[in-house]
Amino acid sequence: MKPSIKNPNWNVLGLLPAHVIMLLTLIIPIGIIVVVSFSTRGPYGGFEYVFTSAPYKQLLFNQGWTGELEFNPQYLIVVARTLVLSAVTTSICLLLSFPVAYFIALQRPTVKVLLIYLVTLPFWVSMIVRVYSWIIILGKDGVIEKTLRGLGLVDQMDSLLFGNTAMLVGLVYSYIPLMILPIFASIEKLDHALIEASHDLYGNRLTTLRRVILPLIRPGMIAGAILVFVPSLGAVLEPTLLGGGKTMMMGNLIQLQFGGARNWPLGAAIAIVLMAAVMVFLVFQGLRSIRTEGLERAS
Amino acid sequence: MSTRDDVRRYPGFGPFSVIFFAYLYLPIAVVVFYSFNANRIVSNWGGFSLHWYTTALSNANLLTAVKTSLLVAAVATVASTLVALMAALVLVRGRNVRFRRISETVVNLPLLLPEIVVAVAVLILFSEVGLANGMAKLMIAHTTFCIPFAFLPIRARLQGMDLDLEEAARDLYATGWVAFRRVTLPLILPGVFAGAMLAFVISMDDFITSNLLNSGGATTLPVYIFSLIKQGVSPQLNAISTLIMVVSVVLATAAFLLQRRQ
């Protein structure tokens, strides 16, 4: 039957609003970001449609007074720091999450539900409040410094704030519930008979952990890693509030270029690099899961 | 078998979890504790006081920011939930939907991109279109990134629903609309509620996009709090944070209990 006014195509109509919104507010604008990243900075910020690759060159080089290019690693360092901190955040979250998720999974149903509620609760609390709370703890005259001084362990110490460690603490704190939940879900699905079978076959706890439990919950760990790694790459609040001005990540560098510095083409170029990093990671993970699925089906 | 000999248990995981939960709640406890500090300097305890709560609640800028946030979140919640509900109905229930996978990816697009990229995208869009109204900008941007958060719980609920019920209604000569209104909608309502609540919380919490669009003159609550943090740690800030946490915990608990009742 041909769709007519009397008989509208509900499939198309139902999806139309979502698609129109995404097209107008995301897909087309991302195309514009690409255009802006190849444009010239306007005299009062913004950009002009004069095409150049200068913004990308600026990521690597400084232009001297006479026009010669000299290598300038400052933006490259930000990119590297972002990748490293996100990877370390993901690893720490993985390490911390497994014992906790495993412990929760072994509890009685009522306790289990309560503990999962406690894991998710901080997530409902405003992100900015959660990041801010670390300023009180890590800052000059903060909780940690006061405690250490009270115990007589130090009498003068550098602020723990404004460094890579502070950012790392904030990032782990912000995103760890996203790691615990998928790992918990895959431990829940684990067949306990397999663990007992491993023990019956004289596998000790460590062997069982390594050869039975960890391989079986890998999908949950990978899901958690994506959920933590991707937002860490684009983090803005943690580097701004805990990292200070000198130790930036890509997220707040972009924010700075579009805000205070008003260098839109450079900001757009960094945004493209960030988006590319996320896409590479997602495609890589996607390919891996397809390959393992294929292997499982073949075997 | 005693718990000690239970082969599934690992020694040390229990204490480790206790420390972990302490780490999870220590920052929250610190903020709440110092919000009752009478002293102007946060880390010097000067006795118990509710002074900073009265200061916060009579802070006109704060109240304006709360109003802005609530208004934006209300519009974004209603719009994104409606759009997400329509999309979910088609993607889960529709027959012969073409490009289902691609459509689903498009609906979830804001989740796949770092938020700062989404924020930059809408910022450039509004500057190109020439939209200057701060509130309108925020409402449009928030609706966009709230759609997947509203979509996911609704989709989950639809997938868990028994298709036969709707077909039974159709067999009993209910029109499509009546079957939807009388059978499907009541059944998926908890999912719609959960989706709307999530969208609301995500919108209220948003800092990255709202801050980048802030030049339009509409300051949301997180952006206002950010400006306070920039001025330094203060007991008033702790009181505001505590109030926000109380509201968040009430909302989260309500969502939790609602889900438990299903």
Interface residues (C-beta under 8 A of the other chain):
Chain A: W10 N11 L13 G14 L15 P17 A18 H19 I21 M22 L24 T25 L26 I27 I28 P29 I30 I32 I33 V36 G46 L96 P99 V100 Y102 F103 I104 L106 V113 L115 Y117 L118 V119 T120 L121 P122 W124 V125 S126 M127 I128 V129 R130 Y132 S133 W134 I135 I136 I137 G139 D141 G142 V143 K146 Y173 I176 H192 I195 E196 H199 R205 T208 L209 V230 P231 L233 G234 V236 L237 L241 M250 G251 I254 Q255 F258 G259 W264 G267 A268 A271 L274 M275 V278 L282
Chain B: V7 R8 R9 Y10 G12 F13 G14 F16 S17 F20 F21 Y23 L24 Y25 L26 P27 I28 V30 V31 Y34 V42 S43 L82 V83 A84 M86 A87 L89 V90 L91 G94 N96 V97 R98 S103 V106 V107 L109 P110 L112 L113 P114 E115 I116 V117 V118 V120 A121 V122 L123 I124 L125 S127 E128 I140 A141 T143 T144 I147 F151 V201 M204 D205 F207 I208 N211 L212 L221 P222 I225 F226 I229 V233 L237 N238 S241 I244 M245 S248 V249 L251 A252 A255 F256 R260
